[in-house]
């Protein structure tokens, strides 16, 4: 196993994931904002809402194309760069991805064309149904992908088969109802709704600052403020639920996020800020808030949150038991009829993944000495400083958005769209939800290292037998391709924003009456300054 190939393969997957998640959050959120806006059009019949829906739908479409192309590349990498992973968990991991393609992707791909080209061919209700199906398909796609990812974090409903040397499904219902997957889904889609709300609010604020397209800007501002406030509140609440589920199945991730080096007396305190020191295993200049972590993680005043040092000791014990499981598995491979070996494997099977950790240091885990076992146990600790600060960036952004949208909602209810300082702030914070989302994914994925499947398969064993040159070639190729596509996408979106909505001159339904009696107002008439 070439560690350089491993690290570069991880880098490549991280880069393609980053590209993909630049587009997915906006797609998730804009899809339901379109449903809200078109529902208002159907209920009121006011053509301005049709213009608004079509305008934001154009930006949704540009973003949707890039999200699809980057997602396909990510899935191909499982076969090219992570072939042993694909073999090991393909029976489990492949099912949600296949369902995502058959159920969700085909659903949204079918209806997205009708959404764009069916305005003059479908009834109002018919087109609203189509828009809703696009939103449903987009969110179902996220559901099945996060079920697959959640299984990697908490591999329930499956067991290792020593005869096939791979994980196999024992209960698809458990895979589907995995608490980690469910928590990740609702938290992730809520973050996508926040991203889209910030985007819509920011663009609307830009129009208000420029004095352009004021009907669109004010109405979009109000919708984004309300939807964003609800979404930001749900992100924080559901993020708390994600922290709670870590207590049962990813204790090391939780301890690393909090830089909790040693187990504290219950209920554990929360370190708001500090400087984690890996060498000394302490956090310098920490600001400690009593009881908070224990309450969040255990929902009680008596539940214990394990520290990193104690979890390393637990890992060392599990590695020793994993050696017994590995020994039994090797004997079963040599003699399929060895019932004593099968019985020994069944007894220690849950610890096999910990035995595999030793293969990073020795060819045969059964030959590992005490020093090697301790080194393997230390390897279960992820990058504490990175997790500590990325989590705080993500969480801090979540609380900021609650205050941000609460004030925006207050302004919208008062029809006060002239606060230039807030409008400038709304434009400036447009990139923040993407930064927070990337920080969240870093917490989720770096936090489970060194596992590609928690407790079952170490990351270094999952990589394909490829050369470093091949990995570099694909990294450079993907980066150039997606860099060019990203530039094109941004330019298209900026051009669409500068141009603004395109009202259809055939529509004569008045939106605001003229001052002159007996004359209809045009479909698109700027509101007077307030």
Secondary structure, DSSP 8 states (H G I E B T S, - for coil): --HHHHHHHHHHHHHHHHHHHHHHHHHHHHHHHHHHHHHHHHHH--HHHHHHHHHHHHHHHHHHHHHHHHHHHHHHHHHHT-HHHHHHHHHHHHHHHHHIIIIIIHHHHHHHHHHHH-TTTS-HHHHHHHHHHHHHHHHHHHHHHHHHHHHHHS--SEEEETTTTEEEES-HHHHHT-HHHHHHHHHHHHHHHHHHHHHHHHHHHHHHHHT-SHHHHHHHHHHHHHHHHHHHHHHHHHHHHHHHHHHHH-HHHHHHHTT--S--SSS--EEEEEEEETTTTEEEEEEEETTHHHHHHHSSSS-----HHHHHHHHHHHHHHHHHHHHHHHHHHH-TT-HHHHHHHHHHGGGHHHHHGGGGT-SSGGG--HHHHHHHHHTT---HHHHHHHHHHHHHHHHHHHHHHHHHHHHHHTT----HHHHHHHHHGGGHHHHHHHHHHHHHHHTTTTEEETTTEEHHHHS-S--HHHHHHHHHHHHHHHHHHHHHHHHHHHHHHHH-----TT----SS--SSTT----SS------
